[in-house]
Protein backbone atom coordinates (compact mmCIF):
# COMPACT_ATOMS: atom_id res chain seq x y z
CA UNK A 1 0.00 0.00 0.00
CA UNK A 2 1.50 3.31 -1.07
CA UNK A 3 1.48 6.34 1.21
CA UNK A 4 -0.65 9.27 0.05
CA UNK A 5 2.45 11.45 -0.25
CA UNK A 6 4.01 8.93 -2.65
CA UNK A 7 0.80 8.81 -4.68
CA UNK A 8 0.70 12.60 -4.89
CA UNK A 9 4.30 12.80 -6.09
CA UNK A 10 3.78 10.11 -8.75
CA UNK A 11 0.61 11.74 -10.08
CA UNK A 12 2.32 15.14 -10.17
CA UNK A 13 5.03 13.72 -12.44
CA UNK A 14 2.54 12.25 -14.95
CA UNK A 15 2.52 15.34 -17.22
CA UNK A 16 6.31 15.22 -17.45
CA UNK A 17 6.22 11.54 -18.34
CA UNK A 18 3.70 12.22 -21.10
CA UNK A 19 6.23 14.56 -22.72
CA UNK A 20 9.51 12.86 -21.78
CA UNK A 21 8.38 9.22 -21.54
CA UNK A 22 9.89 7.90 -24.76
CA UNK A 23 13.14 9.75 -24.13
CA UNK A 24 13.33 8.18 -20.67
CA UNK A 25 12.61 4.66 -21.91
CA UNK A 26 15.11 5.00 -24.75
CA UNK A 27 17.83 5.88 -22.24
CA UNK A 28 16.55 3.10 -19.98
CA UNK A 29 16.93 0.35 -22.57
CA UNK A 30 20.35 1.60 -23.67
CA UNK A 31 21.66 1.55 -20.10
CA UNK A 32 20.06 -1.77 -19.20
CA UNK A 33 21.36 -3.62 -22.24
CA UNK A 34 24.82 -2.14 -21.73
CA UNK A 35 24.93 -3.41 -18.15
CA UNK A 36 22.95 -6.61 -18.73
CA UNK A 37 23.46 -7.74 -22.33
CA UNK A 38 22.12 -11.18 -21.43
CA UNK A 39 18.63 -9.64 -21.52
CA UNK A 40 19.01 -9.31 -25.29
CA UNK A 41 18.26 -13.04 -25.32
CA UNK A 42 14.69 -12.11 -24.34
CA UNK A 43 13.81 -8.78 -25.94
CA UNK A 44 12.78 -8.40 -29.57
CA UNK A 45 15.73 -6.65 -31.24
CA UNK A 46 13.58 -5.28 -34.05
CA UNK A 47 11.10 -3.61 -31.71
CA UNK A 48 14.09 -1.98 -30.05
CA UNK A 49 15.56 -0.70 -33.32
CA UNK A 50 12.23 0.66 -34.53
CA UNK A 51 11.41 2.30 -31.20
CA UNK A 52 8.27 0.22 -30.65
CA UNK A 53 9.29 -1.18 -27.28
CA UNK A 54 10.38 2.23 -26.04
CA UNK A 55 7.03 3.75 -26.97
CA UNK A 56 5.07 0.85 -25.48
CA UNK A 57 6.95 1.09 -22.17
CA UNK A 58 6.52 4.87 -22.09
CA UNK A 59 2.76 4.40 -22.51
CA UNK A 60 2.74 1.85 -19.70
CA UNK A 61 4.73 4.04 -17.31
CA UNK A 62 2.51 7.03 -18.07
CA UNK A 63 -0.64 4.97 -17.48
CA UNK A 64 0.81 3.71 -14.18
CA UNK A 65 1.49 7.29 -13.05
CA UNK A 66 -2.03 8.38 -13.92
CA UNK A 67 -3.63 5.42 -12.11
CA UNK A 68 -1.23 4.89 -9.24
CA UNK A 69 -4.07 5.42 -6.74
CA UNK A 70 -6.28 2.82 -8.45
CA UNK A 71 -4.04 0.12 -9.83
CA UNK A 72 -7.04 -2.13 -10.38
CA UNK A 73 -7.82 0.03 -13.44
CA UNK A 74 -4.56 -1.22 -14.97
CA UNK A 75 -5.31 -4.89 -14.44
CA UNK A 76 -6.54 -5.62 -18.01
CA UNK A 77 -3.36 -4.07 -19.44
CA UNK A 78 -1.24 -5.85 -16.82
CA UNK A 79 -2.74 -9.20 -17.80
CA UNK A 80 -2.12 -8.58 -21.51
CA UNK A 81 1.53 -7.72 -20.86
CA UNK A 82 1.86 -10.56 -18.36
CA UNK A 83 0.77 -13.07 -21.00
CA UNK A 84 3.65 -11.89 -23.19
CA UNK A 85 6.08 -11.96 -20.26
CA UNK A 86 5.07 -15.51 -19.33
CA UNK A 87 5.40 -16.56 -22.95
CA UNK A 88 8.92 -15.10 -23.03
CA UNK A 89 10.00 -16.62 -19.73
CA UNK A 90 10.42 -13.36 -17.78
CA UNK A 91 11.62 -14.10 -14.22
CA UNK A 92 10.96 -12.25 -10.91
CA UNK A 93 14.67 -11.58 -10.43
CA UNK A 94 14.73 -9.50 -13.60
CA UNK A 95 12.31 -6.91 -12.23
CA UNK A 96 14.80 -5.24 -9.85
CA UNK A 97 17.19 -4.82 -12.81
CA UNK A 98 14.45 -3.01 -14.73
CA UNK A 99 13.59 -0.83 -11.73
CA UNK A 100 17.19 0.19 -11.12
CA UNK A 101 17.75 1.26 -14.72
CA UNK A 102 14.39 2.99 -15.00
CA UNK A 103 15.30 5.24 -12.07
CA UNK A 104 18.73 5.88 -13.61
CA UNK A 105 17.05 6.93 -16.85
CA UNK A 106 14.57 9.22 -15.09
CA UNK A 107 17.46 10.91 -13.30
CA UNK A 108 19.52 11.32 -16.48
CA UNK A 109 16.68 12.75 -18.59
CA UNK A 110 15.08 15.00 -15.96
CA UNK A 111 18.32 16.09 -14.35
CA UNK A 112 17.89 18.31 -11.28
CA UNK A 113 14.12 18.11 -11.64
CA UNK A 114 14.36 14.47 -10.55
CA UNK A 115 14.85 15.18 -6.87
CA UNK A 116 15.69 12.52 -4.32
CA UNK A 117 12.08 12.71 -3.14
CA UNK A 118 10.75 12.01 -6.65
CA UNK A 119 13.19 9.17 -7.24
CA UNK A 120 12.36 7.64 -3.88
CA UNK A 121 8.62 7.83 -4.65
CA UNK A 122 9.11 6.22 -8.05
CA UNK A 123 11.29 3.52 -6.54
CA UNK A 124 8.57 2.70 -4.03
CA UNK A 125 5.83 2.81 -6.68
CA UNK A 126 7.82 0.62 -9.05
CA UNK A 127 8.22 -1.99 -6.34
CA UNK A 128 4.45 -2.18 -5.87
CA UNK A 129 3.72 -2.30 -9.62
CA UNK A 130 6.45 -4.90 -10.21
CA UNK A 131 4.98 -7.12 -7.51
CA UNK A 132 1.60 -6.97 -9.24
CA UNK A 133 3.23 -8.22 -12.44
CA UNK A 134 5.23 -10.90 -10.62
CA UNK A 135 2.14 -12.24 -8.86
CA UNK A 136 -0.03 -12.27 -12.01
CA UNK A 137 2.73 -13.92 -14.04
CA UNK A 138 3.39 -16.56 -11.40
CA UNK A 139 -0.27 -17.51 -11.55
CA UNK A 140 0.05 -17.84 -15.34
CA UNK A 141 3.20 -19.97 -15.03
CA UNK A 142 1.40 -22.26 -12.61
CA UNK A 143 -1.62 -22.52 -14.89
CA UNK A 144 0.57 -23.35 -17.89
CA UNK A 145 2.49 -25.98 -15.94
CA UNK A 146 -0.46 -27.62 -14.20
CA UNK A 147 -2.72 -28.20 -17.19
CA UNK A 148 -2.70 -31.53 -18.97
CA UNK A 149 0.52 -31.86 -21.05
CA UNK A 150 1.59 -28.40 -19.86
CA UNK A 151 5.00 -27.01 -18.95
CA UNK A 152 6.42 -23.86 -17.38
CA UNK A 153 9.04 -22.28 -19.63
CA UNK A 154 10.34 -23.60 -22.97
CA UNK A 155 10.68 -27.12 -24.29
CA UNK A 156 11.89 -28.69 -27.53
CA UNK A 157 9.52 -29.28 -30.44
CA UNK A 158 10.29 -30.86 -33.81
CA UNK A 159 9.04 -29.52 -37.11
CA UNK A 160 7.11 -32.50 -38.48
CA UNK A 161 5.62 -30.75 -41.51
CA UNK A 162 6.36 -27.58 -43.47
CA UNK A 163 3.69 -26.41 -45.90
CA UNK A 164 3.47 -23.39 -48.19
CA UNK A 165 0.15 -21.57 -47.80
CA UNK A 166 0.80 -18.65 -50.18
CA UNK A 167 3.73 -16.91 -51.85
CA UNK A 168 4.55 -15.29 -48.48
CA UNK A 169 3.13 -17.55 -45.77
CA UNK A 170 4.40 -20.99 -44.75
CA UNK A 171 2.98 -23.21 -42.03
CA UNK A 172 5.09 -25.19 -39.57
CA UNK A 173 3.58 -28.15 -37.73
CA UNK A 174 5.29 -28.72 -34.38
CA UNK A 175 5.27 -31.78 -32.11
CA UNK A 176 6.85 -32.11 -28.64
CA UNK A 177 10.12 -34.04 -28.55
CA UNK A 178 9.14 -35.73 -25.29
CA UNK A 179 6.28 -37.61 -26.95
CA UNK A 180 3.62 -35.77 -24.95
CA UNK A 181 0.41 -34.42 -26.40
CA UNK A 182 0.09 -30.65 -26.71
CA UNK A 183 -2.00 -28.76 -24.14
CA UNK A 184 -5.40 -27.29 -24.87
CA UNK A 185 -5.44 -23.64 -25.90
CA UNK A 186 -7.99 -21.01 -26.81
CA UNK A 187 -8.46 -20.16 -30.51
CA UNK A 188 -6.52 -16.93 -31.12
CA UNK A 189 -3.72 -17.57 -28.63
CA UNK A 190 -0.02 -17.63 -29.56
CA UNK A 191 3.22 -19.39 -28.70
CA UNK A 192 6.76 -18.07 -28.55
CA UNK A 193 9.41 -19.66 -30.76
CA UNK A 194 12.94 -19.28 -29.41
CA UNK A 195 15.88 -20.05 -31.65
CA UNK A 196 19.52 -19.33 -32.25
CA UNK A 197 20.59 -18.14 -35.68
CA UNK A 198 24.15 -19.04 -36.75
CA UNK A 199 26.40 -16.01 -36.60
CA UNK A 200 24.12 -14.14 -34.17
CA UNK A 201 25.26 -13.56 -30.60
CA UNK A 202 21.86 -13.58 -28.93
CA UNK A 203 18.76 -15.74 -29.10
CA UNK A 204 15.66 -14.62 -30.97
CA UNK A 205 12.12 -14.82 -29.61
CA UNK A 206 9.08 -14.41 -31.82
CA UNK A 207 5.44 -14.84 -30.91
CA UNK A 208 3.24 -16.49 -33.54
CA UNK A 209 -0.50 -17.10 -33.42
CA UNK A 210 -1.59 -20.71 -33.50
CA UNK A 211 -3.28 -21.09 -36.86
CA UNK A 212 -5.34 -24.24 -36.39
CA UNK A 213 -8.15 -25.25 -34.07
CA UNK A 214 -6.97 -26.78 -30.78
CA UNK A 215 -6.01 -30.44 -31.02
CA UNK A 216 -3.94 -32.86 -28.98
CA UNK A 217 -1.32 -33.74 -31.57
CA UNK A 218 0.48 -30.61 -32.78
CA UNK A 219 0.81 -26.84 -32.82
CA UNK A 220 0.66 -25.07 -36.15
CA UNK A 221 2.06 -21.62 -36.80
CA UNK A 222 1.88 -19.86 -40.16
CA UNK A 223 4.71 -17.42 -40.70
CA UNK A 224 4.84 -14.55 -43.16
CA UNK A 225 8.16 -14.03 -44.90
CA UNK A 226 9.12 -10.39 -44.70
CA UNK A 227 9.76 -9.51 -48.34
CA UNK A 228 12.71 -7.20 -47.76
CA UNK A 229 15.97 -8.34 -46.21
CA UNK A 230 15.71 -5.94 -43.29
CA UNK A 231 16.04 -6.55 -39.53
CA UNK A 232 12.36 -7.40 -39.18
CA UNK A 233 12.77 -10.22 -41.70
CA UNK A 234 15.66 -12.00 -39.99
CA UNK A 235 13.64 -14.61 -38.09
CA UNK A 236 10.90 -15.12 -40.67
CA UNK A 237 13.43 -15.53 -43.47
CA UNK A 238 15.45 -17.95 -41.35
CA UNK A 239 12.36 -20.04 -40.66
CA UNK A 240 11.40 -20.05 -44.34
CA UNK A 241 14.88 -20.73 -45.69
CA UNK A 242 16.69 -22.77 -43.05
CA UNK A 243 14.22 -24.51 -40.74
CA UNK A 244 12.97 -27.75 -42.27
CA UNK A 245 11.14 -30.90 -41.30
CA UNK A 246 13.11 -32.69 -38.60
CA UNK A 247 14.61 -29.51 -37.14
CA UNK A 248 14.09 -28.59 -33.48
CA UNK A 249 12.92 -25.28 -32.02
CA UNK A 250 12.13 -24.21 -28.47
CA UNK A 251 8.48 -23.43 -27.77
CA UNK A 252 6.60 -21.84 -24.88
CA UNK A 253 3.13 -22.88 -23.73
CA UNK A 254 0.19 -21.05 -25.38
CA UNK A 255 -0.61 -17.59 -24.07
CA UNK A 256 -2.66 -14.51 -24.86
CA UNK A 257 -5.93 -12.84 -23.89
CA UNK A 258 -7.15 -12.30 -27.47
CA UNK A 259 -9.19 -15.39 -28.17
CA UNK A 260 -12.59 -16.62 -29.27
CA UNK A 261 -15.28 -16.92 -26.63
CA UNK A 262 -16.22 -20.51 -27.36
CA UNK A 263 -19.28 -20.33 -25.08
CA UNK A 264 -20.83 -17.49 -27.08
CA UNK A 265 -23.44 -18.43 -29.68
CA UNK A 266 -24.30 -14.95 -30.95
CA UNK A 267 -23.33 -13.91 -34.50
CA UNK A 268 -19.59 -13.43 -34.99
CA UNK A 269 -17.55 -11.56 -37.58
CA UNK A 270 -13.87 -12.42 -38.06
CA UNK A 271 -11.98 -9.65 -39.86
CA UNK A 272 -8.33 -9.96 -40.83
CA UNK A 273 -5.69 -8.32 -42.96
CA UNK A 274 -2.58 -10.06 -44.31
CA UNK A 275 -1.01 -12.54 -41.90
CA UNK A 276 -3.63 -11.48 -39.34
CA UNK A 277 -5.61 -14.34 -40.83
CA UNK A 278 -3.71 -16.83 -38.65
CA UNK A 279 -5.64 -16.48 -35.35
CA UNK A 280 -8.87 -15.94 -37.30
CA UNK A 281 -8.50 -19.26 -39.09
CA UNK A 282 -8.07 -20.99 -35.74
CA UNK A 283 -11.28 -19.32 -34.56
CA UNK A 284 -13.18 -20.22 -37.74
CA UNK A 285 -12.05 -23.84 -37.66
CA UNK A 286 -13.10 -24.09 -34.02
CA UNK A 287 -16.55 -22.68 -34.76
CA UNK A 288 -16.97 -25.00 -37.74
CA UNK A 289 -15.98 -28.02 -35.65
CA UNK A 290 -17.91 -27.25 -32.48
CA UNK A 291 -20.71 -24.79 -33.27
CA UNK A 292 -21.41 -24.94 -37.02
CA UNK A 293 -24.83 -23.31 -36.67
CA UNK A 294 -23.37 -20.10 -35.24
CA UNK A 295 -23.87 -17.21 -37.71
CA UNK A 296 -20.32 -16.47 -38.87
CA UNK A 297 -18.86 -14.06 -41.41
CA UNK A 298 -15.19 -14.36 -42.32
CA UNK A 299 -13.78 -11.19 -43.93
CA UNK A 300 -10.19 -11.16 -45.15
CA UNK A 301 -8.13 -8.55 -46.99
CA UNK A 302 -4.97 -9.34 -48.98
CA UNK A 303 -2.83 -7.33 -51.38
CA UNK A 304 -3.56 -9.86 -54.11
CA UNK A 305 -4.45 -13.50 -54.78
CA UNK A 306 -0.86 -14.78 -54.61
CA UNK A 307 -0.34 -13.72 -51.00
CA UNK A 308 -3.79 -14.88 -49.85
CA UNK A 309 -3.36 -17.85 -47.48
CA UNK A 310 -6.05 -20.40 -46.56
CA UNK A 311 -8.52 -19.27 -49.22
CA UNK A 312 -9.67 -22.78 -50.15
CA UNK A 313 -9.68 -23.91 -46.51
CA UNK A 314 -11.86 -20.98 -45.44
CA UNK A 315 -14.24 -21.53 -48.34
CA UNK A 316 -14.58 -25.22 -47.51
CA UNK A 317 -15.27 -24.50 -43.85
CA UNK A 318 -17.92 -21.82 -44.37
CA UNK A 319 -19.64 -23.87 -47.07
CA UNK A 320 -20.00 -26.73 -44.61
CA UNK A 321 -21.49 -24.46 -41.93
CA UNK A 322 -25.19 -23.75 -41.60
CA UNK A 323 -24.72 -19.97 -41.39
CA UNK A 324 -21.20 -19.34 -42.64
CA UNK A 325 -20.08 -16.80 -45.23
CA UNK A 326 -16.69 -15.64 -46.50
CA UNK A 327 -15.86 -12.29 -48.09
CA UNK A 328 -12.46 -11.74 -49.72
CA UNK A 329 -10.97 -8.34 -50.52
CA UNK A 330 -7.94 -7.77 -52.77
CA UNK A 331 -6.23 -4.43 -52.89
CA UNK A 332 -5.14 -5.04 -56.49
CA UNK A 333 -5.44 -8.48 -58.11
CA UNK A 334 -2.51 -9.57 -60.25
CA UNK A 335 -4.74 -11.30 -62.79
CA UNK A 336 -7.61 -9.09 -64.00
CA UNK A 337 -9.72 -12.24 -64.28
CA UNK A 338 -9.30 -13.07 -60.59
CA UNK A 339 -12.63 -13.14 -58.81
CA UNK A 340 -12.93 -11.54 -55.40
CA UNK A 341 -15.80 -9.97 -53.50
CA UNK A 342 -14.35 -6.47 -53.41
CA UNK A 343 -11.35 -4.67 -54.89
CA UNK A 344 -9.60 -1.98 -52.87
CA UNK A 345 -9.80 -1.82 -49.10
CA UNK A 346 -12.20 -2.92 -46.41
CA UNK A 347 -14.13 0.26 -45.71
CA UNK A 348 -17.17 1.46 -43.83
CA UNK A 349 -19.53 0.77 -46.73
CA UNK A 350 -18.32 -2.84 -47.00
CA UNK A 351 -18.67 -3.46 -43.28
CA UNK A 352 -22.07 -1.77 -43.13
CA UNK A 353 -23.31 -4.22 -45.73
CA UNK A 354 -21.75 -7.33 -44.16
CA UNK A 355 -21.78 -7.04 -40.39
CA UNK A 356 -24.76 -8.04 -38.28
CA UNK A 357 -25.31 -5.27 -35.71
CA UNK A 358 -25.62 -7.91 -32.99
CA UNK A 359 -22.31 -9.45 -33.99
CA UNK A 360 -19.18 -9.79 -31.88
CA UNK A 361 -16.28 -8.67 -34.08
CA UNK A 362 -12.71 -9.95 -33.88
CA UNK A 363 -10.07 -7.96 -35.76
CA UNK A 364 -6.42 -8.78 -36.43
CA UNK A 365 -3.86 -7.31 -38.80
CA UNK A 366 -1.38 -4.44 -39.12
CA UNK A 367 -2.09 -1.46 -36.86
CA UNK A 368 -3.29 0.91 -39.65
CA UNK A 369 -5.67 -1.79 -40.88
CA UNK A 370 -7.09 -2.37 -37.42
CA UNK A 371 -7.42 1.32 -36.73
CA UNK A 372 -9.47 1.79 -39.90
CA UNK A 373 -11.60 -1.32 -39.35
CA UNK A 374 -12.33 -0.69 -35.67
CA UNK A 375 -13.26 2.94 -36.39
CA UNK A 376 -15.56 1.82 -39.21
CA UNK A 377 -17.22 -0.80 -37.00
CA UNK A 378 -17.92 1.80 -34.33
CA UNK A 379 -19.27 4.22 -36.93
CA UNK A 380 -21.86 1.67 -38.09
CA UNK A 381 -23.07 1.12 -34.54
CA UNK A 382 -21.06 -1.82 -33.22
CA UNK A 383 -20.47 -1.11 -29.51
CA UNK A 384 -16.83 -0.90 -28.45
CA UNK A 385 -17.44 -3.74 -26.00
CA UNK A 386 -18.24 -6.06 -28.90
CA UNK A 387 -15.04 -5.29 -30.81
CA UNK A 388 -11.96 -7.31 -29.90
CA UNK A 389 -8.59 -6.84 -31.51
CA UNK A 390 -4.93 -7.71 -31.16
CA UNK A 391 -1.79 -5.83 -32.12
CA UNK A 392 1.29 -7.36 -33.66
CA UNK A 393 4.25 -6.63 -31.38
CA UNK A 394 4.14 -4.39 -28.30
CA UNK A 395 0.91 -2.51 -27.70
CA UNK A 396 1.10 1.02 -29.05
CA UNK A 397 -1.30 3.91 -28.55
CA UNK A 398 -4.48 3.33 -30.51
CA UNK A 399 -6.23 6.67 -30.91
CA UNK A 400 -9.49 5.82 -32.63
CA UNK A 401 -10.66 9.40 -32.65
CA UNK A 402 -7.86 10.26 -35.08
CA UNK A 403 -9.03 7.72 -37.64
Secondary structure, DSSP 8 states (H G I E B T S, - for coil): ---HHHHHHHHHHHHHHHHHHHHHHHHHHHHHHHH-GGGGGTS-HHHHHTTHHHHHHHHHHHHHHHTTT-GGGGHHHHHHHHHHHHHHT--GGGHHHHHHHHHHHHHHHHGGGS-HHHHHHHHHHHHHHHHHHHHHHHHHHHHHHHSTT--SSEEEEEEEEEEE-SSSEEEEEEEETTS-------TT-EEEEEE--TT-SS-EEEEEEB-S---SS-EEEEEE--SS-SGGGHHHHHHHHH--TT-EEEEE--B-S----TT--S-EEEEEEGGGHHHHHHHHHHHHHH-TTS-EEEEEEESSSTT--SHHHHHHHHHHSSSEEEEEEESS-SSTT---SEES---HHHHHHH--TT-EEEEES-HHHHHHHHHHHHHTT--GGGEEEE-SSS-----GGG-
